[in-house]
Amino acid sequence: MISAQSLSAPSYSGRRGREACIGDAIAEYADQALLTELMLTPKPGLVDRRNSGAHRDMNIDTFLASARAIAPWWSRFVAIGYSSAHVSAGAALPLVRPTGVLCEQAMFRATSGVNTHKGAIFSLGLLCFSAGRLQARGTEVTRERLCGEVAYICVGLVDRELNRTAPTLTAGERVFRRFGFAGARGEAASGFDTVRTAALPVYDRVREDGVDEGTALLHVLLHLLAVNNDTNLISRGGLAGLDYVQAYARRLLRDEGVLAPGGVEKMALFDDALIARHLSPGGTADLLALTWFLAQFPK
């Protein structure tokens, strides 16, 4: 974990060297967050070491190729945030978006057009960008400040982009129009409220109790599946699919979830059930990666 002291701004003349060092550390956490999420097994309906989940167009090698392709971009998000810290939060999003598009293009080239990490690029890119902005201002980089900075940057984003009139709508826009769920944009605009309220407290508590990281993250995943209105699930299975996943997760949590005897085996059965129904909670997978990333910072 990066310490609070190491993330406070340096006051000496070697600040630029210090900036690069901190930027590299933050970028490494972003990269590791994706790999940690990918390798976590078993994850219901998702690509992992056990299988390809409910996906037929991607597997673990697809995700590994994607992660390698986008890894160099995380430090660029940090650097852009650092250099644009003087720009108001309300005017900051257009400064980082072109880099996000280029990062997505690198992903698509590596995966032959398969969308593996678009949501993660959006969310982790914003967090890396925000970390750079905080660092340049001499502000301690903490979980709450990172999430708060993202929320300031994304004020009005949902109304601007999901309420717009367009001849064709993306899957996320269609879900928002029909059900009102704002997906990744809504999470960012809220400062990742679901992660802060439903995931990080669980992760912190079970880790403090001595639970290993993998088991802790699987348990956190259950908590996220129980509450997250995952637009990927809705796109695949409608509200019935979402309700099925949330109810299944809540049922497992009533029996202590992954922490119960046989808990991991029950997650494998959950995985089988979602595969049979072609349900994949991809948005929740992104929130799990964000949970791990934010957990590396002071509260």
N, C-alpha and C positions, 0 to 999 in steps of 0.2 A: 504493500500500500504506500502511495505517496503521502508523506507526512505534511501536516499543515505548514510546518516551517519551510519545507523545501518548495512549497507552492506559493509562498509569499514573494513579492517582487524583490529582486536584488537591488541594492542601492549602490553597488560599486561600479567601477568603470567597465567591467567585463560583462555588463548586462546582456549584450547580444549573444555572447557565448552561453550564458545561463539560460536565456530564452530558448536557444536551440536545444539545450539539454532537456529542459522541461517539456518542450514541444515533442521531442522524441519519446519521452516517457509517456505522455498522453496518447500519442499515436500508437505506441506499443500496446497500451491498454485497449484501445479501440480494436486493434487487430486481434488481440487475445480474446476479447469479448466474443467476437464472431466464432473463433475456433473453439472456445469453451462451450458455447451454445451448440455448435455443430456436433461435437464429440459426446456431449451428454446423452446417455442412453439408459433406458428406453424413453423416448418422447412420443406421446400419442399423436399419430397422424403425420409426424414430421420426419424429415431425413435425419438419420443418425447412423451409428455403427451397426445397428441391428438390421435396418432395411431402409427403403426409400420412402417410407410412410405412404401417404395417399397420393404420391406423385409418380407419374409415368415418364415425365420428361426431364427428370433430374435425379442425381444420386449423390453420394458423399463426395465422389471425385469432382462432380460439377461444382459443388460448393467449395471444395478446396481450391480449385482453379480460380473461382470467383474471388475468394478471399486473398489469394496471392496477387491477383490483378489489381485489386483496390487498395491493398496495404500501403503502397507509396503515397496515396492521396490523403491519408489521415493527417500527416504532418503539414500538408499544404492547407488544410482547413484551419489548423492551429495558427499557421503563419499569417493567413489572411485575416483571422480574427485579431491577431496581435497588431498588424499594420493598420487596421481600421477601427481601433478601439475608440478613436475620437468621434466616430460617426454615431449618431443617435441610434438606439435600438430599433426605432421605427423605420429607419432608413437603411438598416444593415442587411436585410435579407437579400436584396438584389445584388449585393456585393459577393455573396457566397454562392448564390445559385448557379452561376456559370461553372464553377468548379464541381458542384454536385452533378451537373449534366455530363461533364467530361468524365467524372468518376463512373457514372452509370454506363457511359459508352465503353469504358475499359472493361466493365463487368460483362456487358453484352458480347464484346469481342471474345472474351475468355470462355463464355458459355454457349457460343453459337446462337445467341439471341434469347436464351432462357433467363427469366427474371429470378435471380436467386437472392439478391441483397438490396433491391431498390429501396424498400422501407428502412432498412438498417442504414443505408447511405444517407438518407434524409435525416434520420434521428441522431445517429452518431456523428454525422458531419456537423450538425447544429451544435452538438455538445462540444466537439473539438474546437469549432469556431468560437463558441462562447468561452471556452477555457483560455484561448488566446487573448480574447478581449479582457477578461478578468486579470490575467497575468500582466498585460501591458499597463493596466491601471494601478498596479500595485496592490490588488485585492486578493486576499487569500482565496484559493480555489477550493470550495467545498461542494458537497452534493447540493445543498439548498441553493447556493449562489449559482451553480451551473444551471440548475433547473429553472431558477428565477430568471436568469439572463435569456434562456431559450424562450420562456413565456413572453418576456418583453419584446423580443425580436418577432414573435409570431402573433402579436396582437392583431386581431382582425383577419387573420389568415383564413379561417374557416369560412367566414362570410364572403371574402373576396374570391375564393377559389372553389368552394363547394356550392355556393348559391349563384354562380355565374350562369349566364345563358350561353349555350354552345350547341352547335348542330349535332355533335356526337359527345357522349358522356363516357368517362372512364368507369371501371367497375366500382371504384370508390365513390364517385359522384352519383352513380345510380343507387348505391346503398344509402347514401346520405339523403337523397331526394325521397326515397321510399320509406326509410326507417329512422332517419335523423342521427345515425351513428357516424361520427366524423373521422374515425380511423386514426392514422398516423398524424394527420394535421391537427386533429382535436387533442391528441395526447401531447403534442409539442406545445400547442397553445395553452394547455393547462399546466405546463411545466412538468409533464409526465406524472400527473397526479396518481394514476393507477400504480406506477412503479413506486412512488413515494409512500403511498398509503397501504397497498396490498402486498408488495413484494419485499422492499428493503427491510421493513420491521421484522418480517418473518425470517429473512436471511440472517439479519443481525442476531436475532434471538437464538436460532438453532445453532449458529456457528459459536456463539458464546457458550452454548450448552455442550460443545465439543463434537457436534455432528460434522462429519467430513464434508468437503465442499460439494462433491457430486451429489450426495444424498440431500444436502441442503438445497441445492438448485432444483432437483427434482421435486422436492416439497414446495419450493417457491412456485415452480411451474404449475402445480396443482392449484395453488391459491390464485394464480393469475387466470387459469382456465375457468375457475369458478366465478370470476367477476368480470372479466374483460369481454366487452361486446366486440368480438373479433370480426372485422368486416370480411376477412378471408373466409371464415366459416359461413358467414351469411351469403357471400357470393356463391359458395358451393352448395350449401344446403338450406338456405333461407333461415327464417327464425326458428324453424323446427330443428335444424342442424345445430344452431347456437344453443338452443334450450337443452338439447340432448347432451352436448359437451359440458355445459355448466352444471347440469343436474348430476351427471356422472362424477365430475370433479368434487362437487359438494358431498356426494355420498361417500366417496373415499375419504374426504377430510373429516367427516363425522366419525370415521374409524381411525383417526390419527394419520391418515394419508400415508406417505412414503415412510414415515417414522414407525409405523406399526409393523409387527412381524409379517413378513411376506409382502411388504409394501411395494418393493421394486417389481415383484412378480405381478402384482395387481396393475402396475403401470404398463407392463407388457400386454396384459389383457385389454387394457384401455386402448393401447396402440392398435391391437388387432381389431377392436370394435370400430375405431375411426377409419381404418383402412377399408374395412368391409363397407362402410358408408361413404367412402370417398371424401372424407372431411379432413382438412388440414388447417390447424390454427396458426398460420404463418405470421399474423400480426402479433400473437402472443409470444412466438419465438423471438421476435425482435425485442419485445419488452423484457424477456428473460436476459438477452444479451445486454440491454441497457442496465438491468439490475446489477449484473456482474461488473460492468464498467463503473457505475456510480459507487458501488461498494468499495472500490479502491481508493476513494477520496474521503477525507474527514467529513463528519456530519456538519 
